[in-house]
Amino acid sequence: MQFDPYTLAGIVGAGCFILAYFATLQGWMAADGWPFPAANLLGATLVLVSLMDAWNLPSVVLECFWGAISLYGLARSLRRRTRP
């Protein structure tokens, strides 16, 4: 089976969401640490790339909010790390 680059980006992006969620449930990744929102931001970005080929407005809206919330979580986590 061969995938075009857009489909491959979407599959990898979905994998980022799935792995981050599973790792958090297993206790391998903290939800308040920077890796969790970073993985979600990467996932949202890759799924948005895939939507450039197969446009779906509700999915674009979802991924934009997912990315924005991930940026907030990433900034919050990094801000906590830099405080004395």
Secondary structure as UniProt FT lines:
FT   HELIX           5..26
FT   TURN            31..32
FT   HELIX           35..51
FT   TURN            52..53
FT   HELIX           57..82
//
